[in-house]
Amino acid sequence: MSHDAVPVGEATLLQQACDKYQSSFGRAAVAASSAPGRVNLIGEHVDYCEGYVLPVAIPFVTVVVGGYNDTDECHVISVLANGDVVSTAFPATSVAKLTPGEPAWANYVKGTVSKFPKPVQGFNMAITSDVPMGAGLSSSASLEVAVCTFLEVLTGLTVDPVEKARLCQSAEHEFPGVPCGVMDQYIVSMAKKDTALLIDCRSFGSTHVPMKTGDYVVLVTNSNVKHKLTGSEYPQRRAQCEEAASRLGLPSLRSAKTADLERLKQMNCDELVLRRAQHVIEEIERTQQVAKSFRENDLERVGRLFYESHESMSKLMEISCPELDELVRIIRPAPGVLGARMTGGGFGGCVVTLVKKDQVDNLKKLILSKYRGDPVFFVCQPSDGAKGIKL
Ligand code: GLA
């Protein structure tokens, strides 16, 4: 069995979506879009604290095709990775207000349609995707932003890309009910090839950071421990960070300084709340330092900050899991490795490793021989963000 994740490719996914659309709805699709998944290099669980994050888009994409159907209903089919097809239907927003419900996957589509700034008439839609699900690579944001971009093409109404990210984020809050930050939708909407994006989640501004890593690459290792953000852990972390900020009388932990941790202690603040605050304050600083170090080509420093970040996620934020910790332990002493950390929402998903190109194969072999799970690898190639596709 291959342990390498290879993108199916946008062209093939587009063809599959158009073929399925034609055979299911008896007509050709007229509008299309695609949107990538993402991997976060650093800045974890700080976007909802208005901090800095540094993600990149990856060459795995969701493709959406479709067209108006001259009815008051929307019909959506989605082709899963194993070839199975799932479908759903809901009223057009030109005639009704949408509400969340079953099936769960449809909430990402319905939420985005519902938040689109203009009522939409009935349409048919087919979705294909090669973004791994439950791997912490933002298959949800990829779907939301692909749907929103499709609606732009369909209706002719252009949405500013930052607005689009915020609109999709609020769709995720209200429909699947995940109180996520803005990072995933933002990078999926705004990414540029060969760059990471330093996003300021307070001002919603961002700067592209060229990923000139020379002899090094970022290897993504999927632990294959499925992560889920719809459980209670993610909202709990967010609530703990908000409690820390509110006890300090601050709008968010973005405005907090290391000295504020002492103030929290003096207030007899809950130990867990204190640890979360420490993670956030230090992780925001680390993220800016990593962006700076990439610009200065100081990859060794990037690596050290990756390790510090992982340690903090494991011990202070407590969002790692035994498998992710084990991966970092295995990776750390390997030749050519500068740094590694878990990435994404946590409790499963992936590890990112900054490693010398000519050591990638050796590292993969080492992980395969020592890791208890069933890992899947890909080398991260920073890709473009969402776009409409001409048919
Ligand atoms: C998930 C959320 C993001 C962010 C990360 C953790 O991916 O959707 O908003 O909080 O977790 O950094």
Residues whose N, C-alpha, C, O or C-beta is under 5 A from the ligand:
A	BS01	GLA	G43 E44 H45 V46 D47 C180 G181 V182 M183 D184 G344 G345
